[in-house]
């Protein structure tokens, strides 16, 4: 038979606090009140003023004492309830059988002797004893108590997103959030406690440099972050972008800001990917501001032109005039002259879907020595600009906002397996002039798109004279697969 307490509702199973008997003092004050009332009534009848006043005062005092005792009696259940609340908060829960409102371990009705039918009850057989050829089974160790009675314990605790297992919660298990299905197991749960993941060392080409090994410093005032990275998929395109401050800027005290900038954009219908990369002129104190304004304005204006009529609607002269005007206007609004915000710029537009033959046509335009490279059949080929020559390799023939009329443009055909890289001269100088750099990046970009952190880490290479800011936006023309793991970089030079 089921116990009587299982048939009650949860409210009915709560223990009813016992009513306390009235104390002796309350009975005494009640008697004093009654006697004094009689004396006062008799004094009033006999017209005795003094006994009547004294008896009335005694009645008043006795009534006050009775009311005070009744108030204390009403406060006792409230103190009882608050004590129960403290028990639940500091350890007891409905899952604890010792709690006053504990749930029964099993609500299912149990069969009685009458339900089993006639006949003898099956008796348990003898317990098997281990023979001489077997080892006794080890005694199972008690595990953690399941969250709710009657439910199986989850053998896989919910891992934390970053640093291992979640500690036990102090409140009731029925208030825990439900576990998300298919949640990935944290890397830290598979590693020893206190062990941290370590990146491999960045690549080194032709030996280390002193600025590359120097500590990083901070620039004065508000400045862009020293590192930036992005990842995106649009149509058939997989994009990785990263930018980092050069060793020649960050090792100074105070450090110089990152003068490179990039921006990624798209049309509303998703048919075109827009890339803009700018490199600030080192002699301009606020060239970082000019570079950021240039890439944001170019991305916005190209998107508006493509929405009207696709690539044939691109007006390159109007585009660069708008960019130059925006840079000059931003400088004036902040009290910065135009010669302090000089920058160079390259933009590119790539269709997100190929033609029927699997190829696609990209459009690009540029001012200065920023460049576009194509990764074709395992090799990197520079298709815009020329390599630097002469004694002063950093001389520029055109910069924004002064020379928007000296813009160049071109179109190229891409095979399905090609990659497109839009880079600043901090990386292009290494690709064309440092032994092993071109082969290294060609090998890194041959496979599927890496993890954004690994892509940024590859730009943190060191080499003699390679101290300029570096920015690269690489596009894989056939999207597929998932990004590789963070540490799967394979730095071999």
N, C-alpha and C positions, 0 to 999 in steps of 0.2 A: 504494500500500500504506500501511496505517496504521503510523505509527511504533510501535516496540515499547513505548515508555513509555505510549502510550494504552491498551494492553491490561492494564496493571497496575492493581491496586487503589490507592486513595489511600495506604494504608500502604506498599505496595510501591514507589510512586514517590518516597518520601522518600529523600534521599541517605543512603547508608550511610557512617558515618564510618570513615575508613581507620585500620587498626591500626598504631600506631607501632612501629618496631623497638626492641629493647632497646638501651639506651645502653651506651657503653664502660665507664662506671663500674659498671653492674650486672654486666657480665661480669667486671670486675676483682674486685669483692667476692665474686662466686661462686667465682672461682679461689682467693681468699684463704681462703674458708670451707673449700673442699675440702682445700687444703694444710694448714691448721691442724688440720683434723679428722684427717688422716693422722698429723701430728706428735703430737697428743694420744694417738692410739691406740697409736703406737709407744712413747711415754713410759710409758703405763700397762703395756704388755707388759714393758718393760725395768725397770719399777718405779722410774722417775725422777719424783719428785713435782713439782719446780719446773718442768721443761719442760711437764709435763702441765697444770698450772694456767695457765701463760702461754698455751698453745695453746687451752685451753678459753675463756679470756677473749677471745682473738682471734676464735674461732668465734662467741661471743655477740654481739660488736660487729658482725661482718659480717652475721649474721642480722638484727639490728635495722635495719641500713642497707638490706638487701634488702626487708624488709617496708615500710619507709618509702617506697622507690621504687615498690613495687606500689600503695600507697595513693594516691600522686600520680597514677599512671597511671589509676586508676579514677575520679578526680575530673574528668579532662579531658572525657569525654562530657557530664557534667552542666553544665559551664561552656559547652559548645557549645550545648546546648538552651536555657539561659537567655539566651544571646545572640540566638538566633532569636526567642525570645519578645519581647525588646525591639524587634527589627526590626518585628514585626507590630504592636506597640503604637504605634510612632511613625511609621507611614506605610505599611508594606507590608501587604498584605492578600491573600487568595486571588484577588482580582480583578486584582492587579498581576502582569503576566507576568514581572517580575523576581523575584518571591518564589519561595522554594524549593519551596513546595507550591502553586504557582499552578495553577488549573484550565486545562485546554486550551481554546482559544478556541471550538472546535466539536467536539462529541462525535459528530456524525453521520458515518456512514461515507461517504467520498468515492468516487465511481465511478472505476474504473481504466480503462486503455485498452481492456482486454478487454471491459468492460461497454458500451462505446460502439458496438460492432458494427463490421462491415467498412465500408470506405469512408474517404475522406479526412476529416480533422478540419476543421471549419469554421474558417476563418481570419478574424480580426477585420478589418473593413473600414477604409478610411481615415478618419481623424478629420476631421469637417466643419470647414471654415475659415469664419470670419465673412466675409460679403460686404460690399461697400461700403455697402449700405443697412441693415445691422444693426450693432448695438453688441455688442462682445464681452461675453459673460455674466460677471458679476462672480465673482471667485474666492470660493467659500464660506469663511467664517471657521470655524476649528476651534472646536467647542463643547465643553462639558464631557464627559469620558469617561463612558459609561453605567455604571450601578452594577454590572451583571453582564454579562460578554461574551455576545454572542448575543441580548441583550434590547434592545428599543427604549428610548431615553431618554425620560423623561417630560417633555414640554415645559412642564408647569405644575408648578413645585415646590410642595411642601406649604406653604401659608401658615401663619404663626403666628396664634394666636387673636386677638391684640391688636395686635401691633406689626410685622407684615410677614412676611418670609420667614425660615424656619428656617435657621440657619447650618449648613454641612456638618459632619457628625458625624465624629469622629476614628477611630471604630472601623469594623469591617467592614460593608459595605452589607447583607450577608445578615442582620445583627442588627437592622436598622432595623424599627420597627413598621410593619405594613401600613397603607397610606393608606385612610382611611375613605371609602367612596363617597358622592358628593354633598356633600362638605364645603364649606360656604360660603366664598367668597373674602373675605379680610379687607378692610375698608375702607382700611386703611393701605397695602395692596398697590397700590391704584389712585391713591394720592396721592404727592406728592413726599416724599422722605426728610426727616424732621424736621418735616414739617407736621402739625399737630394739628387735630382737629375742634373747632370752636367753636360753642357754643350761641348762638342769637340772644338779644338782651337780653330780660329779662322785660317783661311789659306794664306800662305806666305810665298811671294814671287820674288826670286833673286835676292833673298835676304831681308832681314828686318830693318826698320828705320827707327831713328830716335823719336820722332814725333808720334809714330804709331804705337810706341810702348809707353809714352808719357801719360800721366793721369788726365782725366777729362776735367775741364773747368766750366764755369757758367758765365754766360754773357751778362752784361749790365742791362737792367730794364726788361720789359716784356719782349720776348723773342720766341720764334717757333721752336718746337721740340727738336732735339738733336737727332731723333730717329722717328721714322714714319713708315708704315707698311699697310697694304691693302690687298684684298683678294676679292674676285667677283667672277660670276659666270653670267653671260648674256648670250642667248641663242646657242650657237655652236662654239662660242669663244670662251676660253678660260684665261683670266687675267691675273697677273701678279705684279704688284708695284711696291717699290721701296725707295727710301731716300735716307741718307745719313750725312751728318756734318763731317767734314774732312779733318784729318789729324792736324793740318796746319792751322785750322781755326780753333779747334777745341783745346789744344795744348797751351794756348796763350793764357795770360792772366791779366785782365779778364778775357774770357774766350769771345770769339766772334760768333754771330748767329749763323745758322744754316741758311745759305743763300740760294739753294736749289728749291724748287717747288714743282709739284705735279697735281693734276686734277683729272678725274675720270668722269665721263658723262655719257648720256644715252638719249636717244629720241623717245618720245612718249610711246610710240608703237613698237619700240625695241628693235628696229631694223638696223640701227647704226650704233657703233661704239665710238666715242669721241675721246681722244687722248691729247693732253696738253702738258708739256714739260718746259720749264723755264730755268735759266741759270743766271743768277745775279752777277753783275760786274763787280769785281773785287774792289776797285777804286771808289765805288759808290757806297757811302756809309749805310744807306738804307735800301740797298739792292734787294734784301730779303722781302721788304714790303712790295717793291716793284714786281718781283717774281710772282708773289702770291696774287697780286691784282691781275697780272697778265694771264695766268692760267685760268683763273675763275672767269674773267671776262671772255676769253677765247672760247671756253667750253659753253658758256651761255649763248654767245652769238652764233656759234656753229650749230648748236641745237635748234635755234630759231630758224636758221636758213634751211637746214635739212628738213624741218617740218613742212616747209613751203613746197619744196620740189625735189628733195633728195640731193645727191651730189651735184647735178647740173645747176642747182640754185646757189651754190657757194660762190660768193663774191670776195675774193681774197684781198683785194685792195680795201674794200669797205671793212672787212674783218680787222685788218691790222690798224687801220685808222681809228676804229672804235677802241681797240685795245690801247693804242697810244694815248688817245684822249682820256680814257679812264685812268690810266696811270698818272698822267699829268694832273687831272682833277683831284685824285686822291692825295697826291703830294701837296697841292695847294691847300686842300682842306686841313691838312695836318701841319702846315708850315714847313714843308720839306721841298727844296728846289728840285727841278727836273733832273739835274745832273747827279743827284744823290739817290735816285731810284732806278738807275739804268739796268736793263736786263735784256737777255736774248730769249727767243721762243721758238718752239717747234710744235706743230699740231698734226694730228693724223685722224682720219676717219676710215673705219673698217666695217664693211657689211657683216651683220651677224649670221647671215645664211649665205651659202655659196650658190653659184649658178648651177645649171643642170649638169655641166661638165665637172663640177666639184671645185672649180677655181673661183676666185673673187678678186675684185679690183679695189685697191686701197688708194686713198688720196692723202697727200702730205704737203705741207708748206713750212718754211722756216726762215729765220733771220739769225745769223751768227753761226757758231761752230757746234751747236747741238745737232745730233745726227740720228738717223734711222738705220737699223741693221736688220737683215733678213737671215734667219737660220734655215739654210736649205741643204738637205741631204747630209746633215752632220757638220756643216761648216758655216761660219759666220761671214757675211759679206756686207760691207758698208755700201749703202746705196745713195746717201745724201752727204753733201759736204766733202771736204778733202782733209787729208792728214796735215797736221801743223808742221811747218818748216821754217827755217830762218833762225836768227839769233833770238828775236823776241817772239816766242811761240804763242803768247797770249794776246797779240794784237788783234783787234776786231775792226772790221770795216763798216759794220752797221750794228746799231743797238736801238732798242726802244727806250723812250718814246720819241727819239730824234729822227730815226730813219725808217718809218713804216713803208716807204716806197721801194725799199731795196729787198723786198720779200721775194723768195723763190718758191716754186711749187712743182710737183711731179706726181705721176701715178705709176703704180706697179701691180703686176699680176702675182697672185699667191697660189701656190699649190696646196692641196689639202693637208699635207704634212708639214708645211712651213710654220715657222715662228717669226714674230715681228718684235723687235726690241727698239724702243725709243729711249735714248740715253743722253746724259750730259757729258761734257768733255772729261769730267773726273773719271768716268768709266771708259769712254771711247779712247782716251790716251793710253790707258792700260791695255785695251784690246789690241791696239795697233803698235804699241811700242815696248811692251813688257813681255819677256819671254815666258811662255806657258799660260798667260792669262786668257788668250783667245781660245786655246784648246780646252782650258778648264771650264769656261762658261759654255762653250759649245757642248761639252759633255754633260753639264748640269741641265741644260735646256733641251737635250735630246729626248729625255723621258717625259713622263707626265708632269704636270705642274706640281711643284713641291709645296710643302706647308708654307704659309706666309712667313712664319718665324725663320724657317730654314732659308727662304729666299732672301730675307733681310740679312741673315747671318752671312750669306755668301758675299755680300757687298762689304763686309767688314774686313776684307783682306788687307795685308800689309805688303809694302814693297818700297824700295828706294825711290824717293821723289814723288810718290803717289800720296799726296797730302790734300788734294782738293775734295770738295763735296762730290758725292756720287748719288746719282738717281737713275733708276731703270724701271721702265714699264714694259713687260714682256707679255705677249699674247700668243696663246696656243690656239691654232685655227680649228682644231677638232677637239671639242670638249668631251671628256669621258673619264671614267674612273673617279677615284677619290684622292684628295691630297695625300701625299706621302707623310710618314711620321716626321715629327719635329727633328729628330736626330739623324734621320736617314739622309745625310748630306753627302757622305763619301768624299771628304776633302782629300784628294790625292793629286799632288802636283809634281 
